[in-house]
């Protein structure tokens, strides 16, 4: 199946819902989809009708309510003489804020590989439903079945009706045979997020005019047949639960003992499974020696060290062992488990470490992090992966006014690509308080993007996106008087001169930056100031 995903028609069926339609169309526009067709099921809501008159997108008014089958029963495909693949969705299905914009490409790839399904669409989130929705428990019990049959990582065989999905050109009307995708390719069914006791005027209008048999989850009471199906589903879950097996005796985790130059205390760490010979590098002092040297050189008893992207806690524990008070931020649940184990292995320093199981982001709230394997040190909100987890985030700008940030003597940021949107949000904070900053700027997330572009176009696009991201980072850090870049070939910190800055901007490679408003000791860096 060959097609241009951004030219694929996306049919949105709608009746008397404006705010949800706006959110969906806005996401599609940001993503770059160009053929958005609004199929109206005989709406009478005046604000929606006014929106139809103003929108630049094509509007097809059916003059009757055909529900989620409107595209077929309204002969929309024949009217537009469309013969290829197409997307159909109700207007109340909105992709998650972290859903990649290439979702339709993802669906097309799966549709090509799984010939026994007629469509592929977003999985619907049920992990963040508010308790204010009266059918909260019923939704979770019913929808849970669609997350059980995983045919490959992040892909589930499940029935799918009116959810955002890509259809084969030959898909029959009303087909349910489908695949649903997992995080980060997920969406929300917005009716599940209402406050049932405090409905908006628009929601009340919709419920008063939606007609019989059109919706189940918007009713005051669920239909008897749906309640019976949910009850049957619950009985299956109870019958499926195995008798609890006796817990096996705990097996001691293998540990690693490490000595750090400049720190008298030896540290113990649980030996987690890591790629690239990490534990050999760590034990031999070859893992981020420049970062450890800065920590040992600059921190004193009573200093405050903020470890943003703390991973399994190695740097946090070293800093605490050197006498510092540590605030560690880490959201990856697998890394967090190892971090907590490492705290238990080092009780003398654990009491001076505050572990915050959250990540900094553009806004506060839930978000997905992903990696090829959670806990491997590359989990990020800026790219996808075979494994993902829902985590809590803190708005970076709000966090910069907290006592932790304001008391920091050294701030380390290594957040696997998220620095491209976190550093700009810290710009105003750095203008007034220039804490010594150790910043890892990642490059691999750009190398992994745009896989469908041909070689030269892909290379150019990666560099353009990276360039603008790095410009924003340097703008966010422009108030620092001194800036250095780590030269791994010579094992030295070099001043970020104009030439070095240009190399940094045009490169796709990762970089380690050290920033300060004053000179630093020779053990931390070669002396010198930014000449730009």
Residue pairs with C-beta under 8 A, 6 or more apart in sequence:
1 85
1 108
1 111
1 112
1 168
3 84
3 85
3 108
5 33
5 102
5 104
5 105
5 108
6 31
6 32
6 33
6 34
6 104
7 34
7 35
8 33
8 35
8 84
8 85
8 86
8 87
8 104
8 166
9 35
9 37
9 80
9 82
9 86
9 87
10 28
10 33
10 35
10 36
10 37
10 86
10 87
10 89
11 37
11 39
11 71
11 76
11 86
11 87
11 88
11 89
12 21
12 24
12 25
12 36
12 37
12 38
12 39
12 89
12 90
12 91
13 39
13 41
13 67
13 68
13 70
13 71
13 88
13 89
13 90
13 91
13 162
14 21
14 38
14 39
14 40
14 41
14 43
14 48
14 90
14 91
15 40
15 41
15 42
15 43
15 65
15 206
15 209
15 210
15 214
16 43
16 44
16 45
16 48
16 202
16 205
16 206
16 209
16 210
17 45
17 48
17 91
17 92
17 202
17 206
18 45
18 47
18 48
18 51
18 202
19 200
19 202
20 91
20 92
20 94
20 190
21 38
21 48
21 51
21 91
22 51
23 94
23 190
24 89
24 91
24 92
24 93
24 94
24 95
25 36
25 38
25 55
25 57
27 94
27 95
27 99
28 36
29 36
30 101
31 101
31 103
32 101
33 104
36 57
36 58
37 57
37 58
37 59
37 60
37 76
37 80
38 52
38 55
38 57
38 58
38 59
38 60
39 60
39 62
39 70
39 71
39 74
39 76
40 52
40 59
40 60
40 61
40 62
41 62
41 64
41 65
41 66
41 67
41 70
42 61
42 62
42 63
42 64
42 65
43 49
44 209
45 202
45 205
45 206
45 209
47 202
52 59
52 61
60 74
60 76
60 79
62 70
62 74
65 211
65 214
66 73
66 74
67 213
67 214
68 88
68 90
68 161
68 162
69 173
69 174
70 76
71 77
71 86
71 88
72 173
72 174
73 173
77 86
83 169
84 169
85 108
85 111
85 166
85 167
85 168
85 169
86 166
86 167
86 169
87 104
87 164
87 165
87 166
87 167
88 162
88 165
88 167
89 121
89 162
89 163
89 164
89 165
90 162
90 163
92 189
92 190
92 191
93 122
93 124
93 162
93 163
93 164
93 187
93 188
93 189
93 190
94 187
94 188
94 190
95 103
95 122
95 164
95 186
95 187
95 188
96 125
96 183
96 184
96 186
96 187
96 188
96 368
97 367
98 184
98 367
98 368
98 381
99 122
99 184
99 185
99 186
99 187
100 106
100 184
100 185
100 384
102 452
103 122
103 181
103 185
104 166
105 452
106 120
106 181
106 185
107 120
107 121
107 165
107 166
107 181
108 120
108 166
110 120
110 155
110 179
110 181
111 117
111 119
111 120
111 166
111 168
111 179
114 120
114 151
114 179
116 177
117 157
117 177
117 178
117 179
118 167
118 168
118 170
118 171
118 172
118 175
118 177
118 178
119 160
119 165
119 166
119 167
119 168
119 171
119 175
119 177
119 178
119 179
120 165
120 166
120 178
120 179
120 180
120 181
121 160
121 163
121 164
121 165
121 166
121 178
121 179
121 180
121 181
122 163
122 164
122 165
122 180
122 181
122 185
122 186
122 187
123 146
123 147
123 156
123 158
123 180
123 181
123 182
123 183
123 185
123 186
123 187
124 143
124 146
124 163
124 180
124 186
124 187
124 188
124 189
125 186
125 187
125 188
126 139
126 140
126 143
126 144
126 147
126 192
127 390
128 366
128 390
129 136
129 139
129 140
129 192
129 193
130 136
130 193
130 195
132 194
132 195
132 196
132 197
132 198
133 139
133 192
133 193
133 194
133 195
133 196
134 196
134 197
135 192
135 196
135 217
135 222
136 192
138 222
138 227
138 230
139 192
139 217
141 230
141 233
141 234
141 237
142 226
142 229
142 230
142 233
144 233
144 237
145 158
145 233
146 156
146 158
146 159
146 160
146 180
147 156
147 158
147 180
147 182
148 156
148 158
149 156
149 157
149 158
150 156
150 182
151 157
151 179
153 182
153 386
153 387
154 181
154 182
154 183
154 185
154 386
154 388
155 179
155 180
155 181
155 182
156 179
156 180
156 181
156 182
157 178
157 179
158 178
158 179
158 180
159 176
159 177
159 178
160 176
160 178
160 179
160 180
161 176
163 180
163 187
163 189
164 187
165 178
167 175
182 388
183 368
183 370
183 388
183 389
183 390
184 368
184 370
184 384
184 388
185 384
186 368
189 217
191 215
191 217
191 218
192 217
194 200
194 203
199 207
203 218
206 218
207 218
207 219
210 218
216 222
216 223
216 226
222 230
253 270
253 271
253 341
254 270
254 271
255 268
255 269
255 270
255 271
255 345
256 268
256 269
256 270
256 271
256 279
256 282
256 283
257 266
257 267
257 268
258 266
258 267
258 268
258 269
258 282
258 283
259 266
259 267
260 267
260 285
260 292
260 296
260 318
260 321
261 285
261 292
261 293
261 296
262 293
262 296
262 297
262 322
263 296
263 318
263 321
263 322
265 321
265 348
265 349
267 317
267 318
267 321
267 346
268 342
268 345
268 346
269 282
269 312
269 313
269 314
269 317
269 342
269 345
270 312
270 338
270 341
270 342
270 345
271 279
272 312
272 338
272 375
274 376
274 377
275 376
278 287
278 377
281 287
282 314
285 292
287 314
288 315
289 491
290 486
290 491
290 493
290 512
291 315
291 412
291 438
291 512
292 315
292 318
293 523
293 524
294 410
294 438
294 514
294 520
294 524
294 525
295 305
295 315
295 318
295 319
295 322
295 324
295 410
295 412
296 318
296 322
296 523
297 520
297 521
297 523
297 524
298 409
298 410
298 436
298 520
298 521
298 524
299 305
299 319
299 322
299 323
299 324
299 409
299 410
300 323
300 324
301 322
301 323
301 324
302 323
302 324
302 325
303 323
303 324
303 325
303 409
303 410
304 324
304 325
304 326
304 327
304 404
304 407
304 408
304 409
304 410
305 316
305 319
305 324
305 325
305 326
305 327
305 408
305 409
305 410
305 411
305 412
306 326
306 327
306 328
306 329
306 404
306 405
306 408
306 410
306 411
306 412
307 313
307 315
307 316
307 319
307 326
307 327
307 328
307 329
307 412
308 329
308 360
308 411
308 412
308 413
308 414
308 415
309 329
309 330
309 412
309 413
309 414
309 415
309 416
309 440
310 316
310 328
310 329
310 330
310 335
310 339
310 355
311 330
311 332
311 335
311 339
311 377
311 414
312 335
312 338
312 339
312 342
312 375
312 377
313 328
313 330
313 338
313 339
313 342
313 343
313 353
313 355
314 342
315 412
316 326
316 328
316 339
316 353
317 342
317 343
317 346
317 349
317 353
319 326
319 410
320 326
320 346
320 349
320 350
320 352
320 353
321 346
321 348
321 349
324 352
324 409
324 410
325 352
325 354
326 352
326 353
326 354
327 353
327 354
327 356
327 404
327 408
328 339
328 353
328 354
328 355
328 356
329 356
329 358
329 359
329 360
330 336
330 339
330 355
330 356
330 357
330 359
331 357
331 358
331 359
331 369
331 379
331 389
331 391
331 392
331 393
332 369
332 371
332 374
332 375
332 379
332 389
332 391
333 374
333 389
333 391
334 374
334 375
335 374
335 375
335 377
335 379
336 355
336 357
337 375
338 375
339 355
340 355
343 350
343 353
343 355
344 350
354 404
357 391
357 392
358 391
358 392
358 393
358 394
359 367
359 369
359 381
359 391
359 392
359 393
359 394
359 415
359 418
360 393
360 394
360 395
360 396
360 399
360 415
360 418
360 422
361 367
361 381
361 393
361 394
361 395
361 396
361 418
361 421
361 422
362 395
362 396
362 421
362 422
362 425
363 393
363 395
364 393
364 394
364 395
364 398
365 392
365 393
366 390
366 391
366 392
366 393
367 381
367 390
367 391
367 392
367 393
368 381
368 388
368 389
368 390
368 391
369 379
369 380
369 381
369 388
369 389
369 391
370 379
370 380
370 381
370 383
370 384
370 385
370 386
370 387
370 388
370 389
371 378
371 379
371 380
371 385
371 386
371 387
371 388
372 378
372 385
372 386
372 387
373 385
373 386
373 387
374 387
374 388
374 389
377 416
378 416
378 444
379 385
379 389
379 416
380 415
380 416
380 417
380 418
380 442
380 445
381 393
381 417
381 418
382 416
382 417
382 418
382 420
382 421
382 445
383 417
383 445
383 448
383 449
395 425
396 422
396 425
396 426
397 425
397 426
397 428
397 429
399 405
400 425
400 426
400 428
400 429
401 429
405 411
405 429
405 435
406 433
408 435
409 435
409 436
410 435
410 436
410 437
410 438
411 435
411 436
411 437
411 438
412 437
412 438
412 439
413 419
413 422
413 423
413 437
413 438
413 439
413 440
414 438
414 439
414 440
415 422
415 440
416 442
416 445
417 442
417 444
417 445
419 439
419 440
419 441
419 442
419 473
420 469
420 472
420 473
423 439
423 472
423 473
423 476
423 477
424 472
424 473
424 475
424 476
426 476
427 475
427 476
427 477
427 479
430 437
430 476
430 477
430 479
430 480
431 479
434 479
434 480
434 481
434 515
434 516
434 517
436 514
436 515
436 516
436 520
437 477
437 480
437 513
437 514
437 515
437 516
438 512
438 513
438 514
439 473
439 477
439 512
439 513
439 514
439 515
440 510
440 511
440 512
440 513
441 470
441 473
441 504
441 510
441 511
441 512
441 513
442 510
443 466
443 507
443 508
443 509
443 510
443 511
444 510
446 462
446 463
446 465
446 466
446 469
446 508
447 462
447 508
449 461
449 462
449 465
450 458
450 461
450 462
451 458
453 461
462 508
463 506
463 508
466 507
466 508
467 505
467 506
470 504
470 505
471 505
474 501
474 504
474 505
477 483
477 513
477 515
480 515
480 516
480 517
480 530
481 516
481 517
481 518
481 529
481 530
482 495
482 515
482 516
482 517
482 518
482 519
482 520
482 528
482 529
482 530
483 495
483 496
483 513
483 514
483 515
483 530
484 493
484 494
484 495
484 496
484 513
484 514
484 515
484 525
484 526
484 528
485 493
485 494
485 495
485 496
485 500
485 504
485 511
485 512
485 513
485 514
486 492
486 493
486 494
486 511
486 512
486 513
486 514
487 493
487 494
492 526
493 514
493 524
493 525
493 526
494 500
494 526
494 528
495 526
495 528
495 529
495 530
495 531
496 504
496 513
496 530
496 532
497 530
497 531
497 532
498 531
498 532
501 532
504 511
514 520
514 524
514 525
519 527
519 529
520 527
